[in-house]
Amino acid sequence: MFCVIPPWFVAATSLALNTKGDERTLGEIVSLIVVILLNALVIWIVGKLGLGMTVAGFVPAIVAAVAIAVISWVVLWLLGLLGIQMSGGWWGAIVSLVVAAVVLMLAGSALPGFSVSGFVGALVAAVAMGVVAWLVNLVVVPLFGVGATVLQLLHLA
């Protein structure tokens, strides 16, 4: 969760601007759904491990994944209006971690079935989500290959 820019949000915005045909649009929609489900899986795993947040089930984890992406987009947009940029290095990592914790706290206060135990719990959950997402990526990328699109994967099945 160090990177609070939701990749599926970028895919959703490109859907609105897409004029390349139905196959590409279908691929982007399926990619969007897969990314949401993977993010929900990460949230559910971290919630089950009890690392700063709790999730009532997988459906609340899906709702939380969507809400966290939207909230983080709004927070990053507001920070951009204020001229605060996410830079690299240690300072960028610390700012990203704090923003991720604030996003988790906002989502925890707004969503039923998803709760965060204070700011320290949100920091721990943000780090845990980053680690679990990295581990999930380690499993998913070798299985399907780097650069493989979801539409290509559907044709393989």
N, C-alpha and C positions, 0 to 999 in steps of 0.2 A: 504494500500500500504506500510505499515511498513515492511512487509516481501516481499522483491523484488525478492525472488527466485520463479520463476513461476512454480506452480505445474503442469501445463499442459506440460511444457517443459520436466519435468521428465517423464511424461507419454509418450511423443513423443520419448524420447530417449529409453525408455523400449520397444517401438514398434519395433525399429530396431533390438533389441536383442532377441525378443520374438520367442520361438520355441515351445510354448505350444498348438498351434492349432488355428483354425479359430474363434471359439466362444470367446476365450479370446482376440484375436486381435480385433474382432468386438467391444467387450465391451470397450476396451481401446480407440479405435477410437471414439466411441460414447461419452465416458467420456471426451476425449479431446475436442470434439466439444461443449459439454455442458459447460465445464469450460471456454472455449473461449467466448461462448455466455453470460455466467454469468459475466465474467470480462468486456465484452463489455457493458452489462447492467449497471454495476457499473460506468464505464467511462461515459456513456451517461447520467445517472442520475446526476452525479457530474457536467458534462458539462451544463446540463439544469438548475441546481441550480446556476450557475455562480460563483462557488467557485474557482477562480484562473485559470480556463481553459474553453475553449469553444470547442464544437464538432458540426460539420455541420449536422450530422444525425447518424443513427444507423450503417450504413455501414462504415463510417469513424471510428466509435467507435470500430467496429470489427477489422479493420485494425490497429487501435491504440493499441488494446489489444494484438495482435500478435507482433507488433513492440516493445511495451513496454517490453514484456516478453523476446524477443530476445536481446534487448539493455541491459536489466538488467542482463541477463545471461553473456553478454560480459563484462559489467562493473564489475560484481562479479568475473569473471574469471581473469580480469586484477588486481583487488584488491588482489585476492589470489596469483597471481604471485609476487606482491609487499610485500606479507606477512601480509596484513591487513585483519584481520578476523572480522566477525560480532559476537561480544560477547553479552552476556546477560546484563541485568540491564539497568540503565539509559544511560550509554555510548553507549551500543549497540543500544538502541532505537534512540538516537540522530544520530548516524552514519547511521542507516537504513533510518531515515527520510531524511537526507541530500542526501544519495545515491538515494532514491526514487525521490526526487526533481530534482536531476541532470538528472536522467533517463527521467522524464517527460519533462524537458527542451529540451533534445536531441530529443525526439520523436516529440515534438511540433515544433522544427525547421526543421524536416525532412518530416513531413507528411502534405499533403494538407487536409484541413478540420478539423484539430486538432491544436489548439494553446494554449499556456500557457503564462500567463501575468507575466513574470519575475520570479526571484528566490523566492520572497515572495509568489507570486501566486502559484508557484509550490509546496512550502511547505504547503500552505493552501489546495491545491488540493490533495496532498499526504495524509494529515490527513483526509480530507473529504472522499477520496476513501477508506481509512481504516475503517472509521465509517460506510459508506454505505455498504461495503463488509461484515462487521460484521452483519449489519441489514439484508442483503440478506441471510446470513448464518443462522440467527435466524429463518427465514421463511422457508428456504429450508430443513434444517435438521429435524425439527419436522414433516414436511409433508411426508418425505420419510424415516425417521428413520436413526439413526446413524449406519454407516457401510453398508448401503444398496448400492449395486453397480448399475450403470446405466443399466446394462444388466438385473438385477433382476427387475428393475422398468419397463423395456420394456416388460418383461414377464407378469407383472401385468396388463398392459393396454390391 
